[in-house]
Amino acid sequence: MTYQEYCEATKHVPISDELEFFPSYFWPHPTTLSLADLVSVGNSGLSVVKVPETAINKFGRAVPVAYIARRAFAGNQTVTDIILPASIKSLPAGAFAGCTNLRNITIPRSVKTIPEKTFEGCTRLVNVFYEGTPEEWDAVRIVRDRHVVEFGDCIPGTPVNTIVSERRDHIPGNEPLFAANIHFRCPLTGGAAPDFRITLGGKDVTGLFRTEPLCTENGT
């Protein structure tokens, strides 16, 4: 199935009314909350979930949907297709873990890392529709191992510790990606979410505020 055929087959699927969003940042000016975080797909039972490019925040402003909360899809055994827009900036660890019937997913080029166990249990994954080129996909860091170094005593006369053990531990969970078909140059809808800056008196103070999407234990 090509991406064009996939779009034709899914174009009439509606966006679920049960999708829930939450502001992605602790923002100093709440009326201008600029990004949204998808925190739940609800209990609609839809097999195809289309994530919109924008969501309406509580102040009535349309803002880009830039993030997915850690538990938004995890364990969903109904969904077969997840259609992400180009506005998504990154994926959390374990984002689709337990989606045992997931077969097709779109991934924007803005995703630079696929964290550990993102696709754990997605044994039926068939197609990944990727917005970028083969070279961009090859540059995506797909986490599948961890470099572990154990140090011993300090070498006398130096600030260096002896290496007792060094290894790479395998991290299971992203194997389905290596068995799936990867389709390139898929023109996903929407554009990249804005790279916002916070200034105060002409000085960039972005780093003084929380700059990670909100994601608690229950996914909100």
C-alpha positions, 0 to 999 in steps of 0.5 A: 500500500502506498501513502496515497492509497492509505490517505484515500482509504482513511480520508473519511475517518473522523477525528474522535470527539473524545481526544483530550488535550492539555497545555504542554507547558507551564506558561507565564502568559496563560491566555497565549498557551502555544502548544497542546499535549494529547493526553487521552484518546478516550473510550471511543473504540475507534480503530483509526485515530487521527490526531489533529494538527491543532486543538482549541485551548481553554481560551478559545485559541487554536494551538498546534498539537505538539506532544503525546503524553506517555499513557495516551495510547499505551495498552490500547488494543483496539487501535489499528492505525495512528495518523500523526500530523507534522506538528508532533515534535517528539514521542515519549518512551513507551508511546505505543506500548501494548498496541497489539493490533497497531498496523499503520502509523505516520511519523513526522520528520520532526521526530529525531529520537524513538525512545526505548520501548516505544513500540513494545508489543506492536507485533502486527506493525506493517507500515510506517509512513515517514514524512522525511527522506531515507537519509533523515530516517537513518539519522533517527536514533532508535533506542535499542541498547544502553551503554553501561560502564562500571568503574573501580578504584582510581588509578594512583596519581591520576583522576581516572578510574579503572574500568571494571566492566563495559557492555551494551545492554539490549533494550527490547521494545522497538523491534517491530520498526525493523520488521515494518515497511518504511515509506518515505517522503509522505506529505503529512498535514500541517507544519512544525510547531513553533519554536517559541522563545520567552523574553523579558526586558529584551533578554531570552529567559526561556530556560527559566521556565519548564520546557518539557511537555507535561506528563504525569504518572496518569498521562496528564 
